Amino acid sequence: VDGHPMAKKGEAGRALGAALMSSLVGALFGALCLGLAIPIVRPLVLSVGSPEFFMLTLLGVTFLATLSGDAVIKGLTAAAIGFQFATVGLDPISGIERYTFGTLYLWDGVRLVPATLGLFAIPELIDLAVKGTSIAETKIDKLGGVLQGIKDTFHHWKLVLRCSAIGAYIGVIPGMGGAVSQWVAYAHAVQSSPDRERFGKGAVEGVLGPGATNNSTLGGALVPTLAFGVPGSVSTAILLGAFIIQGLVPGPPMLLPESQGGSLSLTFSFVWILVLSNIITVSICFLFLNQLARITQVRGSLVIPFILLLIYLGGFAENNTFQDLIVVLLFGALGWIMVKLDWARPPLLLGLVLGPLAENNLFLATDNYGAAWLGFPSVLVLGAIILAGMFYPIFQTWRRKRRKKPLLPEKGLVLAVEREPVISLWASIFTFSVILFFAWTLWEGREWWFRARLFPWTIGFAGLALAFIQLYLDVKYLVKMKGARRREAPEPESSLAMRRTLAITGWILGFFAAIWLLGFPLAVPLATFLYLKAGAGERWPIAVALTLFAWIAFYGLFDYALHVPFPPGLLLEWLQV
């Protein structure tokens, strides 16, 4: 909001300096809050039972889903899809196969890393290729005034500390995350300024507030992540997945000393990790500020093959199996469709991460208390908070439309962003396919043992109801806008954009085919060279130089340094036989 206007005025360095230094201050504040909260939260967590843990998982997913603006139903439905994906694999108690299609690979469920890469990275890669530009669409002005930006941080130290406190507080609320806290901090910066007219035109306070809040939120978000196993943001949701991969169990074990089988020292180490990592990161950014900014001006055609190879390497490296690359592609297609039809992806990811935790606690609550746990006061309070979080954005939008007045930023935080809904026949078709998905999951589980079908059926019926509501809204919008001007989704694309979409889709599949048939060692240089020469039309010297760079970097890092055992491709295995 204010950083780009500052850059247009020749103050890009000042804006970057202010953002980096305020972020460092916010990180230190967040680390302090985390260190102080651990002793306080420990007795609270130890008194929380399985019913409360189940409700807390729903609370985190619900809060994140309601950040989808007016599309609250879409956000909740996406979260239900993520929960249902989390049930794929063997039931941990009965050993019953659930949605595995008879394949051994799916016995371990849908893996988080390839799903995340496909859901978020593939759509952005397609968008970059379709635009045909660099990552940065505007020219970066000469960097200068970095020192002035640092001075601004300490000149407005009261604002920076207040916004850091705002970020830490919002971070503790499950599912809110940095995006919300930054807007709250920006609104506070506007409210507390005697000269509001400067905001939006290059006010450094508009950079300092969100900058401090962004990093202090992480310290607050780690509190529910470590203490309850409920991520406070999307980044901590991914971190929670990393905990699970490493065998760490968030919750009470993270708050118990090692003598009692816990990991309390590891939990306290996060305080220093936050401090040191941010000091290192900010120092590196200051040293290479100009170079880092210039990377975004590199032509997209030069970075696309490297990004694509990193996506496939990241998806493959977790378990060294080619099937993970298929998961990357499938979730990439799903992510691209969701972007085009304005469906939020973070709720789906958070549902995938929290699914096992929610399922285990739902079973324990039902097995220990029957249906009586639904009447526990703590459960009722958490249920009321969930309902309030679900309906408040809807109520806010209804009230704003009734008054026909937009909610100004200085009036407070806007959770439900008013926007024109995506209206097209494709949106209705996708929603109908979601209905079929939930119906199929319910039908598949009809003969499972009670333990195996409890969670899939609970989520399946809820998701089915939400999807029917969304289909009703889609059809209602179509009928209402019939004959009138409406925005189609996906928007009508030019023939050039359509050709570029098909072309990059072909190259994504081509890279996968090369890796599958030839293996990574041969596919990396071959696919990179073919894309640069045939796909991007680069000159021979550039294509050869970048191919050599990719080959040397691949072997230097993964083969020589990390000794990653890459299996041969399918074609080479046939030739050996």
C-alpha positions as CSV (number, residue, x, y, z in Angstrom):
1,V,0.0,0.0,0.0
2,D,2.8,2.4,0.8
3,G,6.0,0.6,-0.2
4,H,5.4,0.8,-3.9
5,P,4.4,4.6,-3.8
6,M,7.7,5.1,-1.9
7,A,9.6,3.3,-4.6
8,K,8.0,5.4,-7.3
9,K,9.2,8.4,-5.4
10,G,12.8,7.1,-5.4
11,E,12.6,5.7,-1.8
12,A,12.7,2.0,-2.5
13,G,15.8,1.6,-0.3
14,R,14.2,3.5,2.5
15,A,11.1,1.3,2.3
16,L,13.1,-1.9,2.2
17,G,15.3,-0.8,5.1
18,A,12.3,0.1,7.1
19,A,10.6,-3.2,6.3
20,L,13.6,-5.3,7.2
21,M,14.5,-3.5,10.4
22,S,11.0,-3.4,11.7
23,S,10.7,-7.1,10.9
24,L,13.7,-7.8,13.0
25,V,12.3,-5.9,15.9
26,G,9.0,-7.7,15.5
27,A,10.7,-11.1,15.5
28,L,12.6,-10.3,18.7
29,F,9.3,-9.3,20.3
30,G,7.6,-12.4,19.1
31,A,10.4,-14.6,20.5
32,L,10.1,-12.9,23.8
33,C,6.3,-13.5,23.9
34,L,6.9,-17.2,23.0
35,G,9.4,-17.6,25.9
36,L,7.1,-16.0,28.4
37,A,4.0,-17.9,27.2
38,I,5.5,-21.4,27.5
39,P,5.4,-21.6,31.4
40,I,1.9,-20.1,31.4
41,V,0.5,-22.3,28.7
42,R,1.9,-25.6,30.1
43,P,-0.6,-26.1,32.9
44,L,-3.4,-25.0,30.7
45,V,-2.5,-27.5,28.0
46,L,-2.1,-30.4,30.5
47,S,-5.7,-29.8,31.6
48,V,-7.1,-30.0,28.1
49,G,-8.7,-33.3,27.0
50,S,-9.5,-34.9,23.7
51,P,-12.8,-33.2,23.2
52,E,-11.2,-29.8,23.6
53,F,-8.3,-30.7,21.2
54,F,-10.8,-31.8,18.6
55,M,-12.7,-28.5,18.9
56,L,-9.5,-26.6,18.7
57,T,-8.6,-28.2,15.4
58,L,-12.0,-27.2,14.1
59,L,-11.4,-23.7,15.4
60,G,-8.1,-23.3,13.6
61,V,-9.5,-24.5,10.3
62,T,-12.7,-22.5,10.6
63,F,-10.9,-19.3,11.4
64,L,-8.6,-19.8,8.4
65,A,-11.5,-20.7,6.1
66,T,-13.4,-17.6,7.1
67,L,-10.6,-15.4,5.9
68,S,-11.8,-16.3,2.3
69,G,-13.8,-13.0,2.4
70,D,-17.3,-13.3,1.1
71,A,-16.7,-16.9,0.1
72,V,-16.9,-18.4,3.6
73,I,-18.8,-21.5,2.3
74,K,-16.0,-22.1,-0.2
75,G,-13.4,-21.8,2.5
76,L,-15.2,-24.2,4.8
77,T,-15.8,-26.7,2.0
78,A,-12.1,-26.5,1.0
79,A,-11.2,-27.3,4.6
80,A,-13.6,-30.3,4.5
81,I,-11.8,-31.5,1.3
82,G,-8.5,-31.3,3.1
83,F,-9.8,-33.2,6.1
84,Q,-11.1,-35.9,3.8
85,F,-7.8,-36.2,2.0
86,A,-6.2,-36.7,5.4
87,T,-8.2,-39.9,5.9
88,V,-6.6,-41.6,2.9
89,G,-4.5,-44.7,3.9
90,L,-4.7,-47.3,6.6
91,D,-6.9,-46.7,9.6
92,P,-4.4,-46.7,12.5
93,I,-6.6,-48.9,14.8
94,S,-8.3,-51.4,12.5
95,G,-5.9,-51.4,9.6
96,I,-8.8,-51.0,7.1
97,E,-7.8,-49.5,3.8
98,R,-9.5,-46.2,3.1
99,Y,-9.6,-44.6,-0.4
100,T,-6.4,-46.4,-1.4
101,F,-7.7,-47.8,-4.7
102,G,-5.8,-51.0,-3.9
103,T,-2.4,-49.3,-4.2
104,L,0.4,-49.9,-1.7
105,Y,1.6,-46.3,-2.2
106,L,-1.5,-44.8,-0.6
107,W,-1.2,-46.9,2.5
108,D,0.7,-44.0,4.1
109,G,-1.8,-41.4,3.0
110,V,-1.4,-38.2,1.0
111,R,2.1,-36.8,1.8
112,L,2.2,-33.2,2.8
113,V,5.2,-32.0,0.9
114,P,4.2,-33.0,-2.6
115,A,0.7,-31.9,-2.0
116,T,1.8,-28.5,-0.8
117,L,4.2,-28.0,-3.7
118,G,1.5,-29.0,-6.2
119,L,-1.2,-26.9,-4.6
120,F,0.8,-23.7,-4.3
121,A,3.8,-23.8,-6.6
122,I,2.4,-25.2,-9.8
123,P,-0.4,-22.6,-10.2
124,E,2.1,-19.7,-9.6
125,L,4.4,-21.3,-12.2
126,I,1.6,-21.4,-14.8
127,D,0.7,-17.8,-14.0
128,L,4.3,-16.7,-14.5
129,A,4.5,-18.5,-17.9
130,V,1.2,-17.0,-19.1
131,K,2.2,-13.5,-18.2
132,G,5.4,-13.9,-20.1
133,T,7.2,-11.3,-17.9
134,S,9.5,-11.4,-15.0
135,I,8.4,-12.0,-11.5
136,A,8.4,-8.2,-10.9
137,E,6.0,-6.5,-13.3
138,T,7.3,-3.0,-12.6
139,K,10.8,-1.7,-12.9
140,I,12.8,-1.5,-9.6
141,D,14.1,2.0,-9.1
142,K,17.6,2.8,-7.8
143,L,18.0,1.6,-4.3
144,G,18.9,4.2,-1.8
145,G,18.1,5.5,1.7
146,V,18.4,2.1,3.4
147,L,20.0,3.8,6.4
148,Q,17.1,6.2,6.6
149,G,14.7,3.3,6.7
150,I,16.6,1.9,9.7
151,K,16.5,5.2,11.4
152,D,12.7,5.4,10.8
153,T,12.2,2.2,12.7
154,F,13.7,3.6,15.8
155,H,12.2,7.1,15.3
156,H,8.7,5.5,15.3
157,W,9.6,2.9,18.0
158,K,6.3,3.2,19.8
159,L,4.4,2.3,16.7
160,V,6.7,-0.6,15.9
161,L,6.3,-2.0,19.5
162,R,2.5,-1.6,19.4
163,C,2.2,-3.3,16.1
164,S,4.6,-6.1,17.3
165,A,2.2,-6.7,20.2
166,I,-0.7,-6.8,17.8
167,G,1.0,-9.4,15.7
168,A,1.9,-11.6,18.7
169,Y,-1.7,-11.4,20.0
170,I,-3.3,-12.3,16.6
171,G,-0.7,-15.0,16.1
172,V,-2.0,-16.9,19.1
173,I,-5.5,-17.1,17.5
174,P,-5.4,-20.3,15.4
175,G,-5.6,-19.8,11.7
176,M,-5.3,-16.0,11.6
177,G,-1.7,-15.7,10.5
178,G,0.4,-12.8,9.2
179,A,-2.0,-11.6,6.4
180,V,-4.7,-10.6,8.9
181,S,-2.3,-9.1,11.5
182,Q,-0.6,-6.9,8.9
183,W,-3.9,-5.3,7.9
184,V,-4.8,-4.8,11.6
185,A,-1.4,-3.2,12.1
186,Y,-1.9,-1.0,9.0
187,A,-5.3,0.1,10.3
188,H,-3.7,0.9,13.7
189,A,-1.0,2.9,12.0
190,V,-3.6,4.9,10.1
191,Q,-5.7,5.5,13.2
192,S,-2.8,6.6,15.3
193,S,-1.4,9.0,12.8
194,P,-2.3,12.7,12.9
195,D,-1.8,12.9,9.1
196,R,-3.9,10.1,7.6
197,E,-3.8,11.7,4.1
198,R,-0.2,10.5,3.6
199,F,-1.1,6.9,3.8
200,G,-1.4,5.2,0.5
201,K,0.9,7.8,-1.0
202,G,4.2,6.7,0.5
203,A,4.0,7.0,4.3
204,V,6.9,5.1,6.0
205,E,4.6,4.2,8.9
206,G,2.5,2.2,6.5
207,V,5.6,0.0,6.0
208,L,6.8,-0.1,9.6
209,G,3.6,-1.4,11.1
210,P,2.9,-4.4,8.9
211,G,6.6,-5.1,8.8
212,A,6.9,-5.5,12.6
213,T,3.6,-7.4,12.8
214,N,4.5,-9.9,10.1
215,N,7.4,-11.4,12.1
216,S,6.0,-11.0,15.6
217,T,3.0,-13.0,14.5
218,L,5.2,-16.1,14.0
219,G,6.2,-16.0,17.7
220,G,2.6,-15.9,18.7
221,A,1.6,-18.5,16.2
222,L,4.1,-21.0,17.6
223,V,2.3,-20.9,21.0
224,P,-0.8,-22.8,19.8
225,T,1.3,-24.9,17.4
226,L,3.6,-26.2,20.1
227,A,1.1,-26.3,22.9
228,F,-2.0,-27.5,21.3
229,G,-0.9,-28.9,17.9
230,V,-3.1,-26.3,16.3
231,P,-1.2,-24.1,13.7
232,G,-1.6,-20.4,14.2
233,S,-0.9,-19.7,10.5
234,V,-0.3,-21.4,7.2
235,S,3.5,-21.3,7.7
236,T,3.2,-23.0,11.1
237,A,0.8,-25.5,9.5
238,I,3.7,-26.5,7.2
239,L,6.0,-26.4,10.2
240,L,3.6,-28.8,12.0
241,G,3.9,-31.2,9.1
242,A,7.7,-31.0,9.4
243,F,7.3,-31.9,13.2
244,I,5.3,-34.9,12.3
245,I,7.8,-36.0,9.6
246,Q,10.6,-35.8,12.3
247,G,8.6,-37.7,14.8
248,L,7.8,-34.8,17.1
249,V,4.3,-34.7,18.6
250,P,2.9,-31.2,19.3
251,G,0.9,-30.8,22.4
252,P,1.7,-31.8,26.0
253,P,4.9,-33.8,25.1
254,M,6.4,-30.5,23.8
255,L,5.9,-28.9,27.3
256,L,7.2,-31.8,29.4
257,P,10.9,-32.0,30.5
258,E,13.1,-34.7,29.0
259,S,13.0,-36.7,32.3
260,Q,9.3,-37.2,31.7
261,G,9.7,-38.1,28.0
262,G,9.0,-34.7,26.7
263,S,10.9,-32.1,24.5
264,L,10.7,-29.0,26.7
265,S,14.3,-28.0,25.9
266,L,13.6,-28.2,22.2
267,T,10.5,-26.0,22.7
268,F,12.6,-23.3,24.5
269,S,15.2,-23.5,21.7
270,F,12.6,-22.0,19.3
271,V,13.0,-18.7,21.2
272,W,16.7,-18.6,20.2
273,I,16.0,-20.0,16.8
274,L,13.6,-17.1,16.1
275,V,16.1,-14.6,17.3
276,L,19.2,-16.0,15.5
277,S,17.5,-16.9,12.2
278,N,16.0,-13.4,11.8
279,I,19.3,-11.7,12.6
280,I,21.0,-13.9,10.0
281,T,18.3,-13.4,7.4
282,V,18.1,-9.6,7.9
283,S,21.9,-9.3,7.7
284,I,22.1,-11.3,4.5
285,C,19.2,-9.2,3.0
286,F,21.1,-6.0,3.9
287,L,24.3,-7.3,2.3
288,F,22.6,-8.4,-0.9
289,L,19.6,-6.0,-1.0
290,N,20.2,-4.8,-4.5
291,Q,21.0,-8.2,-5.9
292,L,17.9,-9.8,-4.3
293,A,15.7,-7.1,-5.7
294,R,17.1,-7.6,-9.2
295,I,16.3,-11.3,-9.2
296,T,12.7,-10.5,-9.7
297,Q,13.5,-8.7,-12.9
298,V,15.0,-11.8,-14.6
299,R,13.0,-13.1,-17.5
300,G,10.5,-15.7,-16.5
301,S,11.6,-18.0,-19.3
302,L,15.0,-18.2,-17.6
303,V,13.8,-19.1,-14.1
304,I,10.8,-21.4,-15.0
305,P,12.9,-24.6,-15.7
306,F,14.9,-24.2,-12.5
307,I,11.7,-23.6,-10.4
308,L,10.0,-26.6,-12.0
309,L,13.0,-28.8,-11.3
310,L,13.1,-27.7,-7.7
311,I,9.4,-28.5,-7.4
312,Y,9.9,-32.0,-8.6
313,L,13.1,-32.4,-6.5
314,G,11.2,-31.2,-3.4
315,G,8.3,-33.6,-4.1
316,F,10.7,-36.5,-4.7
317,A,13.2,-36.0,-1.9
318,E,10.9,-36.7,1.1
319,N,10.5,-40.4,0.3
320,N,12.5,-40.9,-2.9
321,T,9.5,-42.3,-4.8
322,F,8.3,-41.2,-8.3
323,Q,4.6,-41.6,-7.2
324,D,5.0,-38.4,-5.1
325,L,5.5,-36.6,-8.4
326,I,2.1,-37.7,-9.5
327,V,0.7,-36.2,-6.3
328,V,2.4,-33.0,-7.2
329,L,0.7,-32.9,-10.6
330,L,-2.7,-33.9,-9.3
331,F,-2.7,-31.2,-6.6
332,G,-1.2,-28.8,-9.0
333,A,-4.2,-29.3,-11.3
334,L,-6.5,-28.9,-8.3
335,G,-4.7,-25.8,-7.1
336,W,-4.9,-24.2,-10.6
337,I,-8.7,-24.8,-10.8
338,M,-9.2,-23.4,-7.3
339,V,-7.2,-20.3,-8.2
340,K,-9.3,-19.8,-11.4
341,L,-12.6,-20.3,-9.6
342,D,-11.6,-18.3,-6.5
343,W,-11.5,-21.1,-4.0
344,A,-9.1,-20.6,-1.1
345,R,-6.2,-23.1,-0.9
346,P,-4.9,-22.6,2.6
347,P,-7.9,-24.2,4.3
348,L,-7.5,-27.3,2.3
349,L,-3.8,-27.5,3.3
350,L,-4.6,-26.9,6.9
351,G,-7.3,-29.6,6.8
352,L,-4.8,-32.0,5.4
353,V,-2.3,-31.2,8.1
354,L,-4.7,-31.3,11.0
355,G,-6.8,-34.3,9.8
356,P,-5.0,-37.0,11.7
357,L,-5.0,-35.0,14.9
358,A,-8.7,-34.2,14.6
359,E,-9.6,-37.8,13.8
360,N,-7.7,-39.3,16.8
361,N,-9.2,-36.8,19.2
362,L,-12.7,-37.3,17.9
363,F,-12.4,-41.0,18.4
364,L,-10.9,-40.7,21.9
365,A,-13.6,-38.2,22.9
366,T,-16.4,-40.5,21.5
367,D,-14.8,-43.7,22.9
368,N,-14.3,-42.2,26.4
369,Y,-17.4,-40.0,26.8
370,G,-19.8,-41.2,24.2
371,A,-22.0,-38.3,23.0
372,A,-21.8,-36.6,26.4
373,W,-18.7,-34.7,25.5
374,L,-20.8,-32.5,23.2
375,G,-22.3,-31.0,26.3
376,F,-19.1,-30.1,28.0
377,P,-18.9,-26.4,28.9
378,S,-15.5,-26.0,27.3
379,V,-16.8,-27.7,24.1
380,L,-19.8,-25.4,24.0
381,V,-17.6,-22.3,24.5
382,L,-15.3,-23.4,21.7
383,G,-18.4,-24.3,19.5
384,A,-19.8,-20.8,20.1
385,I,-16.5,-19.2,19.0
386,I,-16.4,-21.4,15.9
387,L,-20.0,-20.3,15.0
388,A,-19.1,-16.7,15.7
389,G,-16.1,-16.9,13.4
390,M,-18.2,-18.5,10.7
391,F,-21.1,-16.1,10.7
392,Y,-19.4,-12.8,11.6
393,P,-17.9,-12.3,8.1
394,I,-21.3,-13.1,6.6
395,F,-23.1,-10.7,8.9
396,Q,-20.5,-8.0,8.2
397,T,-21.0,-8.4,4.5
398,W,-24.8,-8.3,4.8
399,R,-24.6,-5.2,7.0
400,R,-22.3,-3.4,4.6
401,K,-24.5,-4.3,1.6
402,R,-27.6,-3.1,3.5
403,R,-26.0,0.2,4.2
404,K,-24.4,0.3,0.7
405,K,-21.3,1.8,2.2
406,P,-17.8,0.3,1.9
407,L,-15.9,-0.4,5.2
408,L,-13.0,2.0,5.2
409,P,-9.6,0.6,6.5
410,E,-9.5,3.2,9.3
411,K,-12.8,1.8,10.7
412,G,-11.1,-1.4,11.7
413,L,-10.1,-4.8,10.3
414,V,-12.0,-6.1,7.3
415,L,-12.3,-9.9,7.5
416,A,-14.8,-10.2,4.7
417,V,-13.4,-8.4,1.7
418,E,-16.2,-7.3,-0.6
419,R,-15.6,-8.5,-4.0
420,E,-17.5,-9.6,-7.1
421,P,-18.2,-13.4,-6.9
422,V,-16.9,-15.6,-9.6
423,I,-19.9,-16.5,-11.7
424,S,-19.8,-19.0,-14.5
425,L,-21.1,-22.4,-15.5
426,W,-17.6,-23.8,-14.8
427,A,-17.9,-22.8,-11.1
428,S,-21.1,-24.7,-10.8
429,I,-19.6,-27.7,-12.5
430,F,-16.7,-27.7,-10.1
431,T,-19.0,-27.4,-7.1
432,F,-21.1,-30.3,-8.4
433,S,-17.9,-32.4,-8.7
434,V,-17.1,-31.6,-5.1
435,I,-20.6,-32.9,-4.2
436,L,-19.9,-36.1,-6.1
437,F,-16.5,-36.4,-4.3
438,F,-18.1,-36.2,-0.8
439,A,-20.9,-38.6,-1.9
440,W,-18.4,-41.1,-3.1
441,T,-16.4,-40.9,0.1
442,L,-19.5,-41.6,2.1
443,W,-20.5,-44.5,-0.1
444,E,-17.0,-46.1,0.1
445,G,-17.1,-46.0,3.9
446,R,-20.6,-47.6,4.3
447,E,-19.2,-51.0,5.4
448,W,-16.2,-49.9,7.4
449,W,-15.9,-50.5,11.1
450,F,-17.2,-47.7,13.3
451,R,-13.7,-46.4,14.2
452,A,-12.7,-46.3,10.6
453,R,-15.7,-44.4,9.3
454,L,-16.4,-42.1,12.2
455,F,-14.3,-39.2,11.0
456,P,-14.7,-39.6,7.2
457,W,-18.5,-39.7,7.7
458,T,-18.5,-36.8,10.1
459,I,-16.5,-34.7,7.6
460,G,-18.3,-36.2,4.6
461,F,-21.8,-35.2,5.6
462,A,-20.6,-31.8,6.7
463,G,-18.8,-31.2,3.4
464,L,-21.7,-32.5,1.4
465,A,-24.0,-30.0,3.1
466,L,-21.6,-27.2,2.5
467,A,-21.1,-28.1,-1.1
468,F,-24.9,-28.2,-1.7
469,I,-25.1,-24.7,-0.2
470,Q,-22.3,-23.5,-2.5
471,L,-24.0,-25.0,-5.5
472,Y,-27.2,-23.2,-4.6
473,L,-25.3,-20.0,-4.4
474,D,-23.6,-20.6,-7.7
475,V,-26.9,-21.3,-9.5
476,K,-28.5,-18.4,-7.7
477,Y,-25.8,-16.0,-9.0
478,L,-26.1,-17.4,-12.5
479,V,-29.9,-16.9,-12.6
480,K,-29.6,-13.4,-11.0
481,M,-26.9,-12.3,-13.5
482,K,-28.6,-13.9,-16.5
483,G,-28.7,-11.3,-19.3
484,A,-26.6,-8.8,-17.3
485,R,-22.9,-8.1,-17.3
486,R,-21.0,-10.7,-15.3
487,R,-17.5,-11.7,-14.8
488,E,-16.8,-15.1,-16.2
489,A,-14.4,-17.5,-14.4
490,P,-12.0,-18.3,-15.8
491,E,-12.0,-14.9,-17.4
492,P,-12.1,-14.9,-21.2
493,E,-8.4,-15.4,-22.2
494,S,-6.8,-14.3,-25.4
495,S,-5.6,-16.9,-27.8
496,L,-2.0,-16.0,-26.8
497,A,-2.8,-16.7,-23.1
498,M,-4.5,-19.9,-23.9
499,R,-1.6,-21.1,-26.0
500,R,0.9,-20.2,-23.3
501,T,-1.3,-22.1,-20.7
502,L,-1.3,-25.2,-22.9
503,A,2.4,-24.9,-23.6
504,I,3.5,-24.6,-20.0
505,T,1.2,-27.5,-19.1
506,G,2.8,-29.6,-21.8
507,W,6.3,-28.7,-20.5
508,I,5.3,-29.5,-16.9
509,L,4.1,-32.9,-18.0
510,G,7.2,-33.2,-20.3
511,F,9.6,-32.6,-17.4
512,F,7.7,-35.3,-15.4
513,A,7.9,-37.8,-18.3
514,A,11.7,-37.1,-18.7
515,I,12.3,-37.7,-15.0
516,W,10.1,-40.8,-14.9
517,L,11.7,-42.4,-18.0
518,L,15.4,-41.2,-17.7
519,G,15.7,-40.4,-14.0
520,F,16.9,-37.1,-12.5
521,P,20.6,-37.3,-13.5
522,L,19.8,-37.4,-17.2
523,A,16.5,-35.5,-17.1
524,V,17.9,-32.4,-15.4
525,P,20.2,-31.2,-18.2
526,L,18.1,-32.6,-21.1
527,A,14.8,-31.1,-20.0
528,T,16.4,-27.8,-19.0
529,F,18.1,-27.4,-22.4
530,L,15.0,-28.4,-24.4
531,Y,12.9,-25.9,-22.5
532,L,15.4,-23.0,-22.9
533,K,16.0,-23.7,-26.6
534,A,12.7,-25.1,-27.9
535,G,10.2,-23.7,-25.4
536,A,11.7,-20.3,-24.6
537,G,13.6,-19.7,-27.8
538,E,16.8,-18.6,-26.0
539,R,20.0,-18.2,-27.8
540,W,22.5,-21.1,-27.9
541,P,25.1,-19.5,-25.5
542,I,22.4,-18.8,-22.9
543,A,20.8,-22.2,-23.2
544,V,24.1,-24.0,-23.0
545,A,25.4,-21.9,-20.1
546,L,22.2,-22.3,-18.0
547,T,22.1,-26.0,-18.7
548,L,25.6,-26.5,-17.5
549,F,24.8,-24.4,-14.4
550,A,21.8,-26.6,-13.7
551,W,23.8,-29.8,-14.2
552,I,26.7,-28.7,-12.0
553,A,24.4,-27.3,-9.3
554,F,22.4,-30.6,-9.3
555,Y,25.4,-32.9,-9.0
556,G,27.3,-30.5,-6.7
557,L,24.5,-30.3,-4.1
558,F,22.5,-33.5,-4.4
559,D,25.1,-36.0,-5.5
560,Y,28.4,-34.7,-4.0
561,A,27.2,-32.9,-0.9
562,L,24.0,-34.7,0.1
563,H,24.6,-38.1,-1.5
564,V,20.9,-38.4,-2.5
565,P,20.4,-41.9,-4.1
566,F,18.4,-41.1,-7.3
567,P,17.0,-44.3,-8.8
568,P,17.4,-44.8,-12.6
569,G,14.5,-44.0,-14.8
570,L,12.0,-46.6,-16.1
571,L,13.5,-46.6,-19.6
572,L,17.0,-47.3,-18.2
573,E,15.6,-50.2,-16.1
574,W,14.0,-51.7,-19.2
575,L,17.3,-51.5,-21.1
576,Q,19.2,-53.1,-18.2
577,V,16.7,-56.0,-18.2
